[in-house]
Amino acid sequence: MNVLSQAWGWLTTSANWSGTDGIPTRFLQHFEYSVEAVLIGALIAFPLGLLTGHVKRGGLVVTSLANVARALPTLGLVVLLVVVMGVKFRAVMIPLVALTVPPILLNTYEGVRNVDPQLTDAAKGMGLRPWQVLWRAEVPAALPLILTGFQFAAVNAVANTAIAAYSSFGGLGRFVIDGLATTDYGMVAGGAFLIVIAAILNLVFFAVLRKLLISPGLRQKKPTT
Amino acid sequence: MISFVQVGKTYPDGTVAVAATDLTADSGRITVLVGPSGSGKTTLLRMVNRMIEPTGGEILIDGVDVRSKSAPELRRGIGYVIQNAGLFPHRTVLANVMTVPRLLGWSRDKARERAMELLTTVGLEESHAKRYPFQLSGGQQQRVGVARALAADPPVLLMDEPFSAVDPVVRKDLQTELLRLQSELSKTILFVTHDIDEAIQLGDKVAVLNTGGVLEQFDTPTELLANPKNEFVESFLGLDRGVRRLSFFSSTGVPLRPEPVVARDAPAAEVLARRGAQPWLLVVDGGHKPLGWLTAEQVPADGDLTKVAVGELVSYGHTFGAETDSLRAALDSAILSPSSRAVGVAEDGRVVGVASVEELVPAIRAAQSASVPDTGRGDLSDAGDPVNPVTPGGQGDRDDNPETV
């Protein structure tokens, strides 16, 4: 029996679709951890990106911070924090958040900073207050780039939640880790397949979000004569 | 009325952007600030809506210090148009124009109604309302920019090089359009440009600024052209200021002689009679529209002009509107033709008569001695389309972008 049919066998075994370590539970866990990582990351990175982008200062701090966070080895950090703190939610969430902060921070900062200065000048000159300039001119104009940042963050979160399972944590990575431990390759491949599904769902979600949030005025750039 | 009282701007590093300046922009008039880069013209303009705060002096709008309100409140009462329009790219044309009324708390319906009305005013069609800025040409975007600035009907309009980024043909349309709008709306307009031609065409008064924000001269365009105060102003006006000044004088004083004008199918006797008296004959078609010049020698011996192919006639260059165009247009018409004669036409394009360069001289002399021109401002048709003298607003949509329409 090859791995594919083993995976198929594992995926179609009804026992695997129920219980606390069943596929739906793990899937939900995975979803929950990823969403939390993105939300916590956004809570830190989005306001910081907006602020630095709006005032057009602090670029060095932002990029340094993002680069440091990006350089952290997820697995190493997970193991270290679990050893130090024990198997706690926080121990896993910290490395995940470290991965969601950089893309949100950088894209928000760059997006807002690079909004056409003529646009912000006109907005200000018409009598929009600074807050209104940010929310009515800068953010909508930078939204394509900002959303891309969020998408990268989400991709990172989904992928690395799988790695975080190494530390006796939940989520779809559990199947891969446990499958390897018990040489149940059907479970390994089935788990990997589910992670791919999660990643695709993520992409679909952002495609829909883009469609809903980004103004048609920004979706295509045609040269004007 | 916008009054600058000893207004200056010195940056912390000691750079003087604007030296203490006194200037008054009259109500209902276009006041143009013109000068090379570094002359502080934009700084002066931006101090009116407090985009830049002066370091000295005060600015009053109708006697009220601009600092008596918060900056955003002040700005909502002042129209602001900038170089590339600065439209919100994510909002439709309509929503862009609705911005300030909405900020002022107008209802959505009222703001929309007003915006639609303004789109027509600035020469756009209703179908443009639902488009996004990227779907418009540069000229159209600028029209939206003007509509947006006018939305809440502010008495004061600040225009910072609004037409600099569009091509010359579109720029001319926009300039004509602005003068037409102004004749209807009578706003107090402060207009910044680096283009002296634009300044002279648009300004009721023109302030010429020099590097370091020094006001060199503040006068009406014709006074500026006739009596530049110093070398800087003179050189900034260029070498053709004399000719250019003629655009402020009507060509109605030019004597137009009908004698050299002859129809192509005129009786031989008439043709031969006219040939005797004129070195040049202007041949016109059945509708009395000009075809071209013919020297006396070229006229066939039997007087039958139909023997001469239209292609053999000497070009008449362009015509000028006898009632509508300026002296400058008449002079240009004369200089352009090898016959050295200007062709004056009525509004329907029919030839009224012709005048040689020499015959234009008395009219030009009269203009030289006149300090106050008999037309309000220079017309825009000097080098323009001779067949269709500029009728304000009748320029058509030359800046329509065929790809997006």
Interface residues (C-beta under 8 A of the other chain):
Chain A: D116 Q118 L119 D121 A122 A123 K124 G125 M126 G127 L128 R129 Q132 R136 A137 P140 A141 L143 I214 S215 P216 G217 L218 Q220 K221 K222 T224 T225
Chain B: N49 M51 P72 E73 L74 R75 R76 G77 Y80 I82 Q83 N84 A85 G86 L87 F88 P89 H90 R91 T92 T99 V100 L103 Y132 P133 F134 Q135 L136 S137 G138 Q141 G145 R148 L158 N401 E403 T404
